[in-house]
Each structure stands twice: as structure tokens, then as C-alpha cells.
């Protein structure tokens, strides 16, 4: 029976990787966008289908993630039956998928025996039962020009056990860091009082 980490355990492990995973996804989407823009400017009738786009983005994710985590002893990257994955701290498995929306994080790919086992947290030969299975998703806007959300999701069947919007988390972190680096208004606006000299106090100056 597969081990499902508690919310506290998930947060303690996953939060250390929000920035790196979300950067891999965001950069991979930008990689696809650059290629699409070049080709669309050259071929007027070119129309990328959603499946082709997802395939390109996943190829970039595979390359970017391997590059990002290749020297990290706490992260193992690999591929099993066509599934590219990361195993983080021997606790969680992360695979990457395009998701429809941030309401229920449903995915639009075809269901296979392997994908059904994964989404239902069932035993799989590729992933020992002590590992909890996750999806790192990406949700594009309607025009595929930007990512609305980069969620990290743990689910069992139709039940979402835990989720986090990594893009939002990183935006909040960046905002917090920028605010903490700003000089305090209390310090910048304060005028230092100058004590009068003895002559000024005695009224003998000038």
C-alpha cells in the first residue's frame, strides 16, 4: 500500500523546491514560445496543435530539469515507460503534466493503465510504495502566451489531497524580499535633532 505523506510532511519537503521546479516549467514554456514565434513569423499558415505544444514543452522540461537537478544529490531524475520524473529526497515523485484549470487540476491526456495507477496512488514497479506521487502542472492562458498557474498537486483519483500554486508562492517570496530590502520610511524620514550650543542657549551667539 502506497505511503501518503501528511500535509506537514509534504510542505516541509516540497517547499524547498518550489522555486527550482516552477523555474524549470516557466523557462520550458518560454523555450516553446520562442520557437513558435520564430516559425509563425516564417510560415503564415502554421498552427501548432495542443498535443504538439505539450510534447515540445515536456521535451524542454526534461532537458531543463535534468540540467537543474543533475548535480543535486537529493534529487534523482529519470524516465520510466515514457514518464519523465523527479524523485525528491526519497519521499516524493514528481511528473509533469499540462492541466485544464486550477479548480480541480484535471488533465486532458489519454488514460493508460500506468497513468491510472499513478493518479490513484497504486503500486507501480517504477516507484516504490514509500514514495508519494505528485504532478507538477502548468496551466496556460487561452492563447498559450503565458502560464496562469504552475501547481504542484498530490491527488488520489478524483480527490485532491494537497496542492500549491508554485508560481504564486514565488511571486509572494519575491515581493517579500523586495519589501524587506527597501529602506524603512521611519529611518529615511526621521530628522535628527541638533542640540543647541551653550552660546545659543545663553543667547550670546550673534
C-alpha positions as CSV (number, residue, x, y, z in Angstrom):
1,X,0.0,0.0,0.0
2,X,1.4,3.4,-1.0
3,X,2.6,5.8,1.6
4,X,0.8,9.2,1.5
5,X,2.7,11.9,3.3
6,X,0.9,14.2,5.7
7,X,0.3,17.8,4.7
8,X,3.0,18.9,7.1
9,X,5.5,16.4,5.7
10,X,4.6,17.4,2.1
11,X,5.1,21.1,2.9
12,X,8.4,20.5,4.7
13,X,9.8,18.7,1.7
14,X,8.2,20.3,-1.3
15,X,8.6,23.9,-0.2
16,X,12.3,23.7,-0.6
17,X,11.9,23.1,-4.4
18,X,9.1,25.4,-5.4
19,X,11.4,28.0,-7.0
20,X,13.5,25.5,-8.9
21,X,10.6,23.4,-10.2
22,X,8.5,26.4,-11.2
23,X,11.5,28.0,-12.9
24,X,12.1,24.8,-14.9
25,X,8.4,24.8,-16.0
26,X,8.3,28.6,-16.8
27,X,11.5,28.6,-18.7
28,X,10.5,25.5,-20.7
29,X,7.2,27.3,-21.7
30,X,9.3,30.3,-22.8
31,X,11.5,27.9,-24.8
32,X,8.5,26.7,-26.7
33,X,7.2,30.3,-27.1
34,X,10.5,31.4,-28.7
35,X,10.4,28.5,-31.2
36,X,6.7,29.1,-32.0
37,X,7.2,32.8,-32.6
38,X,10.1,32.3,-34.9
39,X,8.3,29.7,-37.0
40,X,5.0,31.6,-37.0
41,X,6.8,34.6,-38.4
42,X,8.2,32.5,-41.2
43,X,5.2,30.3,-42.0
44,X,1.9,32.1,-42.1
45,X,-0.4,29.1,-42.1
46,X,1.4,27.2,-39.3
47,X,-0.9,26.2,-36.5
48,X,0.5,24.3,-33.5
49,X,-1.9,21.8,-32.1
50,X,-2.2,21.4,-28.3
51,X,-0.7,17.9,-28.3
52,X,2.3,19.2,-30.3
53,X,2.8,22.1,-27.9
54,X,2.6,19.8,-24.8
55,X,5.1,17.5,-26.4
56,X,7.5,20.3,-27.1
57,X,7.1,21.8,-23.6
58,X,7.7,18.4,-22.0
59,X,10.9,17.9,-24.0
60,X,12.2,21.2,-22.8
61,X,11.1,20.3,-19.2
62,X,13.1,17.1,-19.4
63,X,16.2,18.9,-20.6
64,X,15.8,21.9,-18.2
65,X,15.1,19.6,-15.1
66,X,18.0,17.3,-15.9
67,X,20.2,20.3,-16.1
68,X,18.9,21.9,-13.0
69,X,18.9,18.9,-10.7
70,X,21.7,16.8,-12.3
71,X,24.2,17.6,-9.6
72,X,21.8,17.6,-6.7
73,X,22.3,14.5,-4.5
74,X,18.8,14.8,-3.1
75,X,17.1,14.6,-6.5
76,X,17.0,11.7,-9.0
77,X,15.7,12.3,-12.5
78,X,14.8,9.5,-14.8
79,X,12.3,8.1,-17.2
80,X,10.0,5.0,-16.9
81,X,7.8,3.9,-19.8
82,X,7.8,7.3,-21.3
83,X,7.2,9.1,-18.0
84,X,9.9,11.7,-17.1
85,X,10.1,12.1,-13.3
86,X,12.0,13.5,-10.4
87,X,12.4,11.7,-7.1
88,X,13.0,14.2,-4.3
89,X,14.6,13.3,-1.0
90,X,13.5,9.7,-1.4
91,X,10.0,10.9,-0.4
92,X,8.1,12.2,-3.4
93,X,7.9,11.6,-7.1
94,X,7.1,14.5,-9.4
95,X,5.9,14.1,-13.0
96,X,5.0,17.0,-15.3
97,X,1.6,17.5,-17.0
98,X,-0.5,20.1,-18.7
99,X,-3.7,20.8,-16.6
100,X,-7.0,22.2,-17.7
101,X,-7.6,24.6,-14.9
102,X,-6.9,25.4,-11.2
103,X,-10.3,24.4,-10.0
104,X,-9.8,20.6,-9.9
105,X,-6.5,20.3,-11.7
106,X,-7.8,17.8,-14.3
107,X,-5.6,16.6,-17.1
108,X,-6.6,16.1,-20.7
109,X,-4.2,13.3,-21.7
110,X,-5.4,9.8,-22.7
111,X,-5.7,7.4,-19.7
112,X,-3.5,4.4,-19.7
113,X,-3.1,1.6,-17.2
114,X,0.1,3.3,-16.0
115,X,-1.5,6.8,-15.7
116,X,-4.4,5.4,-13.8
117,X,-2.1,3.7,-11.3
118,X,-0.2,6.9,-10.9
119,X,-3.2,9.1,-10.3
120,X,-4.8,6.6,-7.9
121,X,-1.5,6.2,-5.9
122,X,-1.4,2.5,-6.6
123,X,1.6,0.2,-6.6
124,X,4.0,0.7,-9.5
125,X,7.2,-1.2,-10.2
126,X,8.9,2.0,-11.2
127,X,8.1,3.8,-7.9
128,X,8.4,2.0,-4.5
129,X,5.4,2.3,-2.2
130,X,7.2,4.6,0.2
131,X,7.1,7.4,-2.4
132,X,4.1,9.7,-2.6
133,X,3.2,10.6,-6.2
134,X,2.8,14.2,-7.4
135,X,2.1,16.2,-10.5
136,X,3.9,19.4,-11.3
137,X,1.4,21.0,-13.7
138,X,1.2,24.0,-16.0
139,X,-1.9,25.9,-16.9
140,X,-1.6,28.2,-19.9
141,X,-4.0,31.0,-20.8
142,X,-6.4,30.6,-23.7
143,X,-3.9,31.9,-26.2
144,X,-1.0,29.9,-25.0
145,X,1.1,33.1,-24.5
146,X,1.6,32.8,-20.8
147,X,1.2,30.5,-17.8
148,X,-1.6,31.3,-15.4
149,X,-0.6,28.8,-12.8
150,X,2.2,26.3,-12.0
151,X,0.6,23.9,-9.5
152,X,2.1,21.1,-7.5
153,X,-0.6,18.6,-6.8
154,X,-1.0,15.4,-4.9
155,X,-4.2,13.5,-5.6
156,X,-5.7,10.1,-5.2
157,X,-8.2,9.5,-8.0
158,X,-10.6,12.4,-8.1
159,X,-9.7,13.6,-4.7
160,X,-7.1,16.4,-4.4
161,X,-5.2,15.6,-1.2
162,X,-2.9,18.7,-1.4
163,X,-2.0,21.4,-3.8
164,X,0.1,24.6,-4.0
165,X,0.4,27.2,-6.7
166,X,4.2,27.4,-7.0
167,X,4.0,30.5,-9.3
168,X,2.1,32.4,-6.6
169,X,4.4,31.2,-3.9
170,X,7.4,32.5,-5.8
171,X,5.7,35.8,-6.5
172,X,4.9,36.3,-2.8
173,X,8.5,35.4,-1.9
174,X,9.9,37.8,-4.4
175,X,7.6,40.6,-3.2
176,X,8.6,39.9,0.4
177,X,12.3,40.0,-0.4
178,X,11.9,43.3,-2.3
179,X,10.0,44.9,0.6
180,X,12.5,43.7,3.1
181,X,15.3,45.3,1.1
182,X,13.6,48.7,0.9
183,X,14.8,51.3,3.5
184,X,12.4,51.9,6.3
185,X,10.3,55.1,5.9
186,X,10.9,55.5,9.7
187,X,14.6,55.7,9.1
188,X,14.6,57.7,5.9
189,X,12.2,60.4,7.0
190,X,13.5,60.9,10.5
191,X,15.3,64.2,11.0
192,X,18.0,64.2,13.7
193,X,17.5,66.9,16.3
194,X,20.5,69.2,16.7
195,X,21.2,70.2,20.2
196,X,21.8,74.0,20.6
197,X,25.2,75.1,21.7
198,X,25.8,76.6,25.1
199,X,26.1,80.0,23.4
200,X,22.7,79.6,21.7
201,X,21.2,78.5,25.0
202,X,22.6,81.6,26.7
203,X,21.5,83.8,23.8
204,X,25.1,85.1,23.3
205,X,25.6,83.7,19.7
206,X,25.5,86.6,17.2
